[in-house]
Amino acid sequence: MSIIIAWPLAAVSERAPTRDIVDDVMTYLGFESQHKKALESGEILFTGRPELEALPQGIAVAGAMMLIERPPRDLVDAFLSDETLRSHSNILAFGEVPAEGGDVSLLAGFDFSEAEQKEVRRLLRVKAGKEFNLAPREIEQLAAVADRTDAAEQVVATYRDALWQRLDAYRTSGLEGILPYARKSGAMASPTREMHASLDSAALLKKHFPELHAALEDYPDSMDGISNSRLLWIKKIVSDRPMVALVHRLLLVDGDIAIVAEREFYAGHTYNSMLTLAAVVPYEDGSLVFAANRTFTEKVGGSGLRKVMGRKLVARKFAQKFERLRANLSSSKAEAPSQ
């Protein structure tokens, strides 16, 4: 599906000048004026922000990148396009869900291949714990089909239905509709709490782009000023296992600035939830991209060393994503017909 955005859009509110916002964002993310030369030479820079990690399982990583000779529109269009999703080597399949209506058939494209039957066997014996992120009632529903003669087929269908129920609950109730994950000994992990915490630490977003902050906090009730909203399911490889993520993407375009928010409000395993914010602003002859990420995973367990390693892992994935985006843009520019 092509995402069509009218550019430029009229400003939806009074904001500070672009230069002031850029300086404010750089300071907030831990970058200093001397970093600009590195950005202008094409380097990708990252900073860890441990002071923004409000929860023990949180990892905060910020990144910035200079993309030369491409306007903000090109970057945002490329980021939002299905072609970019298809270019990710770890993404196996994806699909879109409308803002309302439809049923579980919208997830018909999600399945496990013959080579992924180990994951099906995991689902057949699933229990409360960290192997899968599932609510108690979802675990009960999966267990109910484990003894059937067609158990492998039915457990996938049951999991697909659980994913649909999660999507539909999010469409209706936003963050408050997200079921928690069952852990051992009756413990629960709450993506809702994590997502609220990620927004509590996004002070700069609330200051300069309150419409987007409100949309992320209060969806579906506060969508004023949002230029585009998409709900997606994405099947990808994480920790050498196939995983399904349920994703909400929001775009705000205001004059010459664009902000993209990507929230994974459900992740099948390995991590609990994720929020990525990317700001694209004009800079000299090109565009400057800022990105901030909040990933929540119990694998770090509040450990200092594990958090350092986690930040490095997230930063490395950021670098790969930015390099891929830059390569795709360079390729599209080279292939563009001369006027």
TILUMPA-958322 format. One record per residue (C-alpha): residue number from 0; residue in three letters; x, y, z. Coordinates in pm, 1 decimal. Layout:
N
{r NUM; 'Ala'; {X; Y; Z}};
...
This chain:
339
{r 0; 'Met'; {0.0; 0.0; 0.0}};
{r 1; 'Ser'; {125.3; 348.3; -85.4}};
{r 2; 'Ile'; {100.2; 611.0; 185.6}};
{r 3; 'Ile'; {1.0; 945.4; 38.8}};
{r 4; 'Ile'; {77.1; 1252.2; 248.9}};
{r 5; 'Ala'; {2.6; 1605.6; 136.8}};
{r 6; 'Trp'; {322.2; 1810.9; 165.8}};
{r 7; 'Pro'; {369.2; 2067.7; 295.1}};
{r 8; 'Leu'; {87.2; 2073.2; 546.6}};
{r 9; 'Ala'; {-14.6; 2386.4; 727.7}};
{r 10; 'Ala'; {116.4; 2409.1; 1081.1}};
{r 11; 'Val'; {-125.0; 2251.9; 1325.3}};
{r 12; 'Ser'; {-4.4; 2467.2; 1616.2}};
{r 13; 'Glu'; {237.2; 2744.9; 1700.3}};
{r 14; 'Arg'; {586.2; 2602.7; 1745.4}};
{r 15; 'Ala'; {935.4; 2724.0; 1809.3}};
{r 16; 'Pro'; {1155.9; 2792.5; 1503.1}};
{r 17; 'Thr'; {1303.8; 2480.1; 1345.5}};
{r 18; 'Arg'; {1659.6; 2575.7; 1442.6}};
{r 19; 'Asp'; {1557.2; 2610.4; 1806.5}};
{r 20; 'Ile'; {1385.5; 2272.0; 1799.2}};
{r 21; 'Val'; {1697.0; 2110.3; 1647.1}};
{r 22; 'Asp'; {1920.0; 2262.1; 1918.0}};
{r 23; 'Asp'; {1674.3; 2156.7; 2187.2}};
{r 24; 'Val'; {1654.8; 1800.1; 2056.5}};
{r 25; 'Met'; {2033.3; 1766.4; 2027.8}};
{r 26; 'Thr'; {2076.8; 1880.2; 2386.3}};
{r 27; 'Tyr'; {1799.4; 1653.8; 2511.4}};
{r 28; 'Leu'; {1944.3; 1349.3; 2337.7}};
{r 29; 'Gly'; {2294.6; 1417.7; 2463.7}};
{r 30; 'Phe'; {2455.3; 1552.0; 2146.3}};
{r 31; 'Glu'; {2675.0; 1859.8; 2143.7}};
{r 32; 'Ser'; {2770.7; 2114.3; 1879.4}};
{r 33; 'Gln'; {3093.5; 1931.0; 1789.5}};
{r 34; 'His'; {2888.5; 1632.8; 1679.3}};
{r 35; 'Lys'; {2750.8; 1828.9; 1383.7}};
{r 36; 'Lys'; {3075.3; 1790.5; 1186.5}};
{r 37; 'Ala'; {3062.3; 1413.8; 1227.2}};
{r 38; 'Leu'; {2700.0; 1412.8; 1113.8}};
{r 39; 'Glu'; {2783.4; 1624.6; 811.0}};
{r 40; 'Ser'; {3051.6; 1372.8; 712.7}};
{r 41; 'Gly'; {2791.2; 1097.2; 708.1}};
{r 42; 'Glu'; {2857.0; 932.1; 1044.3}};
{r 43; 'Ile'; {2576.8; 779.0; 1248.5}};
{r 44; 'Leu'; {2597.2; 882.7; 1612.1}};
{r 45; 'Phe'; {2432.6; 727.3; 1915.3}};
{r 46; 'Thr'; {2394.1; 810.5; 2279.1}};
{r 47; 'Gly'; {2264.2; 602.1; 2566.7}};
{r 48; 'Arg'; {2029.7; 779.2; 2806.9}};
{r 49; 'Pro'; {2023.8; 573.3; 3128.6}};
{r 50; 'Glu'; {1860.7; 861.2; 3317.6}};
{r 51; 'Leu'; {1552.1; 815.4; 3097.5}};
{r 52; 'Glu'; {1515.4; 449.1; 3191.1}};
{r 53; 'Ala'; {1228.2; 488.5; 3435.5}};
{r 54; 'Leu'; {1169.0; 112.9; 3474.8}};
{r 55; 'Pro'; {1424.4; -162.8; 3554.1}};
{r 56; 'Gln'; {1343.8; -338.3; 3224.9}};
{r 57; 'Gly'; {1379.9; -21.0; 3015.9}};
{r 58; 'Ile'; {1658.2; 59.4; 2770.3}};
{r 59; 'Ala'; {1688.7; 412.9; 2631.6}};
{r 60; 'Val'; {1896.1; 472.9; 2319.7}};
{r 61; 'Ala'; {1903.2; 787.5; 2108.4}};
{r 62; 'Gly'; {2044.2; 820.2; 1757.9}};
{r 63; 'Ala'; {2106.5; 1095.9; 1505.6}};
{r 64; 'Met'; {2203.4; 1081.7; 1140.2}};
{r 65; 'Met'; {2263.4; 1329.7; 861.5}};
{r 66; 'Leu'; {2120.9; 1236.2; 524.2}};
{r 67; 'Ile'; {2257.5; 1462.5; 256.0}};
{r 68; 'Glu'; {2068.3; 1606.8; -44.1}};
{r 69; 'Arg'; {1730.4; 1453.9; 28.6}};
{r 70; 'Pro'; {1436.5; 1659.2; 157.7}};
{r 71; 'Pro'; {1234.1; 1549.1; 463.5}};
{r 72; 'Arg'; {948.3; 1428.6; 242.2}};
{r 73; 'Asp'; {1170.4; 1168.3; 75.4}};
{r 74; 'Leu'; {1287.9; 1032.8; 409.3}};
{r 75; 'Val'; {941.6; 1007.3; 558.7}};
{r 76; 'Asp'; {791.7; 854.6; 243.4}};
{r 77; 'Ala'; {1070.6; 596.1; 238.6}};
{r 78; 'Phe'; {1033.3; 516.7; 608.2}};
{r 79; 'Leu'; {657.5; 464.2; 580.3}};
{r 80; 'Ser'; {656.1; 271.2; 254.7}};
{r 81; 'Asp'; {583.5; -100.1; 231.3}};
{r 82; 'Glu'; {893.7; -130.4; 14.2}};
{r 83; 'Thr'; {1106.6; -35.2; 313.3}};
{r 84; 'Leu'; {938.4; -304.1; 523.3}};
{r 85; 'Arg'; {1004.7; -559.2; 251.4}};
{r 86; 'Ser'; {1371.7; -458.0; 235.3}};
{r 87; 'His'; {1432.6; -554.2; 598.4}};
{r 88; 'Ser'; {1613.8; -886.7; 595.4}};
{r 89; 'Asn'; {1454.0; -997.4; 924.0}};
{r 90; 'Ile'; {1092.4; -915.1; 825.0}};
{r 91; 'Leu'; {915.1; -1222.5; 687.9}};
{r 92; 'Ala'; {559.7; -1093.9; 637.2}};
{r 93; 'Phe'; {332.3; -807.1; 733.2}};
{r 94; 'Gly'; {-17.8; -677.0; 687.2}};
{r 95; 'Glu'; {-233.8; -376.9; 770.2}};
{r 96; 'Val'; {-546.8; -360.0; 983.9}};
{r 97; 'Pro'; {-800.0; -77.9; 935.4}};
{r 98; 'Ala'; {-888.7; 162.5; 1214.7}};
{r 99; 'Glu'; {-1223.0; -12.2; 1252.4}};
{r 100; 'Gly'; {-1409.2; -313.4; 1116.5}};
{r 101; 'Gly'; {-1279.1; -639.9; 980.1}};
{r 102; 'Asp'; {-1211.6; -970.1; 1152.5}};
{r 103; 'Val'; {-937.1; -1225.1; 1211.0}};
{r 104; 'Ser'; {-920.0; -1297.2; 836.0}};
{r 105; 'Leu'; {-709.5; -979.6; 812.2}};
{r 106; 'Leu'; {-431.9; -1186.2; 973.8}};
{r 107; 'Ala'; {-462.7; -1470.2; 725.0}};
{r 108; 'Gly'; {-113.6; -1390.9; 597.7}};
{r 109; 'Phe'; {36.4; -1485.3; 932.2}};
{r 110; 'Asp'; {141.5; -1848.7; 963.2}};
{r 111; 'Phe'; {440.2; -2064.6; 1050.3}};
{r 112; 'Ser'; {623.4; -2235.4; 765.7}};
{r 113; 'Glu'; {735.0; -2599.1; 759.6}};
{r 114; 'Ala'; {1078.0; -2481.6; 870.4}};
{r 115; 'Glu'; {921.9; -2302.5; 1169.4}};
{r 116; 'Gln'; {735.9; -2597.0; 1323.4}};
{r 117; 'Lys'; {959.4; -2579.1; 1629.8}};
{r 118; 'Glu'; {775.0; -2258.0; 1714.9}};
{r 119; 'Val'; {442.0; -2438.5; 1679.1}};
{r 120; 'Arg'; {560.8; -2707.0; 1919.9}};
{r 121; 'Arg'; {656.2; -2432.6; 2164.6}};
{r 122; 'Leu'; {302.1; -2295.2; 2144.1}};
{r 123; 'Leu'; {157.2; -2640.7; 2212.4}};
{r 124; 'Arg'; {338.7; -2663.9; 2545.9}};
{r 125; 'Val'; {333.3; -2295.7; 2640.4}};
{r 126; 'Lys'; {314.7; -2198.7; 3007.2}};
{r 127; 'Ala'; {343.2; -1875.3; 3200.6}};
{r 128; 'Gly'; {699.1; -1746.4; 3159.4}};
{r 129; 'Lys'; {923.0; -1559.4; 2918.3}};
{r 130; 'Glu'; {921.1; -1803.7; 2626.0}};
{r 131; 'Phe'; {609.8; -1627.5; 2491.4}};
{r 132; 'Asn'; {436.9; -1304.5; 2586.1}};
{r 133; 'Leu'; {82.1; -1420.4; 2655.6}};
{r 134; 'Ala'; {-194.7; -1340.9; 2901.0}};
{r 135; 'Pro'; {-331.2; -1616.4; 3128.9}};
{r 136; 'Arg'; {-650.0; -1659.6; 2925.7}};
{r 137; 'Glu'; {-449.6; -1684.4; 2601.4}};
{r 138; 'Ile'; {-237.6; -1959.8; 2754.4}};
{r 139; 'Glu'; {-554.8; -2143.0; 2857.5}};
{r 140; 'Gln'; {-697.0; -2112.5; 2505.0}};
{r 141; 'Leu'; {-378.8; -2255.2; 2352.4}};
{r 142; 'Ala'; {-367.4; -2539.7; 2605.0}};
{r 143; 'Ala'; {-728.8; -2630.0; 2521.5}};
{r 144; 'Val'; {-633.7; -2743.7; 2170.0}};
{r 145; 'Ala'; {-304.9; -2917.7; 2256.2}};
{r 146; 'Asp'; {-457.3; -3268.5; 2268.8}};
{r 147; 'Arg'; {-655.3; -3247.2; 1945.2}};
{r 148; 'Thr'; {-557.3; -3458.7; 1647.5}};
{r 149; 'Asp'; {-518.4; -3138.6; 1445.8}};
{r 150; 'Ala'; {-343.2; -2959.8; 1732.4}};
{r 151; 'Ala'; {-66.1; -2802.4; 1521.7}};
{r 152; 'Glu'; {-316.2; -2635.0; 1290.5}};
{r 153; 'Gln'; {-551.0; -2534.5; 1569.2}};
{r 154; 'Val'; {-285.9; -2385.6; 1795.4}};
{r 155; 'Val'; {-173.9; -2151.9; 1516.9}};
{r 156; 'Ala'; {-535.2; -2053.3; 1449.0}};
{r 157; 'Thr'; {-586.2; -1992.2; 1822.5}};
{r 158; 'Tyr'; {-273.2; -1779.8; 1843.0}};
{r 159; 'Arg'; {-384.3; -1586.1; 1534.1}};
{r 160; 'Asp'; {-719.8; -1522.7; 1700.0}};
{r 161; 'Ala'; {-543.3; -1401.3; 2016.6}};
{r 162; 'Leu'; {-342.0; -1156.9; 1806.9}};
{r 163; 'Trp'; {-661.9; -1030.3; 1646.6}};
{r 164; 'Gln'; {-824.8; -982.6; 1986.2}};
{r 165; 'Arg'; {-523.1; -780.7; 2098.9}};
{r 166; 'Leu'; {-539.1; -562.5; 1788.1}};
{r 167; 'Asp'; {-909.5; -506.2; 1824.7}};
{r 168; 'Ala'; {-878.7; -421.4; 2195.4}};
{r 169; 'Tyr'; {-605.3; -169.1; 2115.6}};
{r 170; 'Arg'; {-820.0; -10.6; 1843.0}};
{r 171; 'Thr'; {-1102.6; 27.3; 2093.4}};
{r 172; 'Ser'; {-922.5; 113.0; 2417.4}};
{r 173; 'Gly'; {-565.8; 206.1; 2329.2}};
{r 174; 'Leu'; {-302.2; 140.8; 2594.2}};
{r 175; 'Glu'; {-562.3; 40.3; 2850.5}};
{r 176; 'Gly'; {-678.3; -242.6; 2624.3}};
{r 177; 'Ile'; {-341.6; -422.1; 2624.8}};
{r 178; 'Leu'; {-343.4; -751.5; 2812.5}};
{r 179; 'Pro'; {-47.0; -814.3; 3045.9}};
{r 180; 'Tyr'; {197.4; -1102.1; 3003.7}};
{r 181; 'Ala'; {187.0; -1396.0; 3245.9}};
{r 182; 'Arg'; {516.5; -1481.1; 3414.7}};
{r 183; 'Lys'; {606.7; -1756.0; 3660.1}};
{r 184; 'Ser'; {473.4; -1758.9; 4016.9}};
{r 185; 'Gly'; {179.7; -1539.1; 3923.3}};
{r 186; 'Ala'; {391.0; -1238.8; 3825.8}};
{r 187; 'Met'; {273.0; -1018.8; 3538.2}};
{r 188; 'Ala'; {450.7; -787.9; 3293.6}};
{r 189; 'Ser'; {256.3; -479.7; 3183.5}};
{r 190; 'Pro'; {318.3; -329.1; 2837.6}};
{r 191; 'Thr'; {63.3; -61.8; 2932.9}};
{r 192; 'Arg'; {279.8; 52.0; 3223.2}};
{r 193; 'Glu'; {588.0; 43.9; 3001.3}};
{r 194; 'Met'; {429.2; 255.8; 2729.7}};
{r 195; 'His'; {306.3; 512.1; 2981.3}};
{r 196; 'Ala'; {659.5; 524.8; 3126.0}};
{r 197; 'Ser'; {808.8; 578.9; 2779.9}};
{r 198; 'Leu'; {581.8; 880.5; 2732.2}};
{r 199; 'Asp'; {648.5; 1015.5; 3081.6}};
{r 200; 'Ser'; {1016.7; 1040.8; 2984.8}};
{r 201; 'Ala'; {941.0; 1203.4; 2646.5}};
{r 202; 'Ala'; {931.0; 1557.8; 2784.6}};
{r 203; 'Leu'; {1063.2; 1715.7; 2465.9}};
{r 204; 'Leu'; {796.0; 1550.4; 2254.2}};
{r 205; 'Lys'; {528.5; 1687.1; 2484.8}};
{r 206; 'Lys'; {687.9; 2032.6; 2476.1}};
{r 207; 'His'; {724.9; 2072.9; 2098.8}};
{r 208; 'Phe'; {469.5; 1825.6; 1959.6}};
{r 209; 'Pro'; {192.2; 1789.0; 2218.0}};
{r 210; 'Glu'; {-52.8; 1657.3; 1955.3}};
{r 211; 'Leu'; {160.7; 1347.7; 1891.7}};
{r 212; 'His'; {227.9; 1297.8; 2261.4}};
{r 213; 'Ala'; {-147.6; 1314.8; 2329.6}};
{r 214; 'Ala'; {-221.8; 1071.5; 2046.6}};
{r 215; 'Leu'; {27.4; 819.2; 2183.5}};
{r 216; 'Glu'; {-106.0; 861.0; 2537.1}};
{r 217; 'Asp'; {-479.3; 870.1; 2467.4}};
{r 218; 'Tyr'; {-534.5; 682.5; 2137.6}};
{r 219; 'Pro'; {-797.9; 639.7; 2000.9}};
{r 220; 'Asp'; {-951.8; 944.6; 2171.9}};
{r 221; 'Ser'; {-689.0; 1208.5; 2082.1}};
{r 222; 'Met'; {-587.9; 1205.3; 1716.6}};
{r 223; 'Asp'; {-610.4; 1577.8; 1637.8}};
{r 224; 'Gly'; {-329.8; 1694.2; 1410.4}};
{r 225; 'Ile'; {-211.8; 1342.3; 1318.5}};
{r 226; 'Ser'; {-135.3; 1321.5; 946.7}};
{r 227; 'Asn'; {-140.0; 943.7; 914.2}};
{r 228; 'Ser'; {-206.7; 640.0; 1134.4}};
{r 229; 'Arg'; {-148.6; 273.3; 1050.4}};
{r 230; 'Leu'; {-197.0; -48.5; 1245.1}};
{r 231; 'Leu'; {25.3; -334.9; 1131.7}};
{r 232; 'Trp'; {112.3; -691.0; 1221.9}};
{r 233; 'Ile'; {472.0; -779.9; 1139.6}};
{r 234; 'Lys'; {629.9; -1122.6; 1145.2}};
{r 235; 'Lys'; {1006.2; -1105.0; 1182.8}};
{r 236; 'Ile'; {1308.9; -1290.7; 1312.6}};
{r 237; 'Val'; {1413.2; -1195.9; 1666.7}};
{r 238; 'Ser'; {1666.9; -1394.5; 1869.1}};
{r 239; 'Asp'; {1675.7; -1651.4; 1586.3}};
{r 240; 'Arg'; {1302.5; -1718.4; 1627.1}};
{r 241; 'Pro'; {1000.3; -1605.4; 1424.4}};
{r 242; 'Met'; {804.9; -1343.8; 1617.9}};
{r 243; 'Val'; {489.2; -1140.0; 1564.3}};
{r 244; 'Ala'; {476.5; -773.3; 1663.2}};
{r 245; 'Leu'; {164.3; -557.8; 1663.5}};
{r 246; 'Val'; {260.9; -207.3; 1559.4}};
{r 247; 'His'; {98.2; 135.6; 1557.5}};
{r 248; 'Arg'; {260.7; 398.4; 1336.6}};
{r 249; 'Leu'; {167.5; 764.8; 1359.8}};
{r 250; 'Leu'; {290.6; 1056.4; 1152.1}};
{r 251; 'Leu'; {270.1; 1426.7; 1227.7}};
{r 252; 'Val'; {375.8; 1672.7; 956.7}};
{r 253; 'Asp'; {397.1; 2039.5; 1047.1}};
{r 254; 'Gly'; {548.5; 2273.3; 792.8}};
{r 255; 'Asp'; {904.6; 2154.0; 725.2}};
{r 256; 'Ile'; {921.2; 1909.7; 1018.0}};
{r 257; 'Ala'; {792.1; 1552.2; 1033.7}};
{r 258; 'Ile'; {770.5; 1324.8; 1336.7}};
{r 259; 'Val'; {715.0; 950.1; 1303.0}};
{r 260; 'Ala'; {620.6; 736.9; 1603.4}};
{r 261; 'Glu'; {633.5; 358.5; 1587.2}};
{r 262; 'Arg'; {493.8; 173.7; 1887.0}};
{r 263; 'Glu'; {514.8; -204.1; 1922.0}};
{r 264; 'Phe'; {237.0; -257.8; 2173.3}};
{r 265; 'Tyr'; {276.0; -633.8; 2151.5}};
{r 266; 'Ala'; {586.6; -843.2; 2091.8}};
{r 267; 'Gly'; {567.0; -1221.6; 2079.8}};
{r 268; 'His'; {883.1; -1286.1; 2278.1}};
{r 269; 'Thr'; {1231.0; -1157.2; 2375.2}};
{r 270; 'Tyr'; {1114.8; -804.1; 2462.5}};
{r 271; 'Asn'; {784.8; -669.3; 2593.3}};
{r 272; 'Ser'; {721.3; -348.0; 2401.2}};
{r 273; 'Met'; {900.3; -72.7; 2213.5}};
{r 274; 'Leu'; {857.1; 291.0; 2119.0}};
{r 275; 'Thr'; {1064.8; 461.6; 1850.0}};
{r 276; 'Leu'; {1036.4; 831.9; 1769.1}};
{r 277; 'Ala'; {1203.4; 978.0; 1461.0}};
{r 278; 'Ala'; {1215.2; 1347.6; 1374.9}};
{r 279; 'Val'; {1308.2; 1463.7; 1024.9}};
{r 280; 'Val'; {1402.8; 1828.3; 976.1}};
{r 281; 'Pro'; {1562.5; 2020.5; 687.6}};
{r 282; 'Tyr'; {1931.7; 2087.6; 737.9}};
{r 283; 'Glu'; {2129.6; 2287.5; 481.1}};
{r 284; 'Asp'; {2094.2; 2093.0; 152.7}};
{r 285; 'Gly'; {1947.2; 1782.1; 306.9}};
{r 286; 'Ser'; {1772.3; 1651.4; 615.0}};
{r 287; 'Leu'; {1871.7; 1568.5; 967.6}};
{r 288; 'Val'; {1716.4; 1263.6; 1133.8}};
{r 289; 'Phe'; {1688.7; 1227.7; 1508.6}};
{r 290; 'Ala'; {1566.3; 903.3; 1659.0}};
{r 291; 'Ala'; {1494.9; 799.3; 2015.8}};
{r 292; 'Asn'; {1407.6; 447.2; 2121.9}};
{r 293; 'Arg'; {1262.5; 291.7; 2435.1}};
{r 294; 'Thr'; {1282.1; -87.6; 2446.7}};
{r 295; 'Phe'; {1146.8; -282.8; 2742.4}};
{r 296; 'Thr'; {1286.9; -627.6; 2808.3}};
{r 297; 'Glu'; {1318.3; -834.5; 3124.2}};
{r 298; 'Lys'; {1640.8; -979.4; 2985.7}};
{r 299; 'Val'; {1833.3; -680.1; 3125.2}};
{r 300; 'Gly'; {1679.4; -729.0; 3469.9}};
{r 301; 'Gly'; {1802.0; -392.8; 3601.0}};
{r 302; 'Ser'; {2164.9; -506.0; 3566.6}};
{r 303; 'Gly'; {2413.0; -231.1; 3478.3}};
{r 304; 'Leu'; {2626.4; -453.0; 3252.8}};
{r 305; 'Arg'; {2325.3; -607.5; 3081.7}};
{r 306; 'Lys'; {2179.3; -262.7; 3021.0}};
{r 307; 'Val'; {2503.8; -143.3; 2862.8}};
{r 308; 'Met'; {2501.6; -447.9; 2635.8}};
{r 309; 'Gly'; {2133.6; -391.4; 2560.8}};
{r 310; 'Arg'; {2195.2; -29.5; 2460.1}};
{r 311; 'Lys'; {2474.7; -140.7; 2228.1}};
{r 312; 'Leu'; {2248.4; -403.3; 2068.9}};
{r 313; 'Val'; {1966.8; -153.1; 2009.4}};
{r 314; 'Ala'; {2216.0; 103.0; 1875.8}};
{r 315; 'Arg'; {2356.1; -154.7; 1633.8}};
{r 316; 'Lys'; {2006.2; -227.6; 1503.4}};
{r 317; 'Phe'; {1947.6; 146.9; 1467.1}};
{r 318; 'Ala'; {2267.0; 176.5; 1264.1}};
{r 319; 'Gln'; {2155.2; -104.3; 1034.2}};
{r 320; 'Lys'; {1814.9; 57.0; 986.2}};
{r 321; 'Phe'; {1968.3; 397.8; 909.6}};
{r 322; 'Glu'; {2223.8; 253.0; 669.9}};
{r 323; 'Arg'; {1949.0; 61.9; 489.0}};
{r 324; 'Leu'; {1734.9; 375.3; 464.8}};
{r 325; 'Arg'; {2026.4; 576.4; 330.8}};
{r 326; 'Ala'; {2113.3; 304.7; 78.2}};
{r 327; 'Asn'; {1752.2; 280.0; -39.8}};
{r 328; 'Leu'; {1733.7; 656.3; -85.6}};
{r 329; 'Ser'; {2064.1; 665.9; -272.1}};
{r 330; 'Ser'; {1947.4; 383.9; -495.6}};
{r 331; 'Ser'; {1613.3; 548.4; -571.3}};
{r 332; 'Lys'; {1788.3; 875.1; -654.5}};
{r 333; 'Ala'; {2029.0; 702.7; -889.9}};
{r 334; 'Glu'; {1744.5; 518.7; -1063.3}};
{r 335; 'Ala'; {1521.6; 826.3; -1095.1}};
{r 336; 'Pro'; {1477.9; 929.9; -1461.9}};
{r 337; 'Ser'; {1631.1; 1261.4; -1560.5}};
{r 338; 'Gln'; {1384.8; 1546.0; -1612.5}};
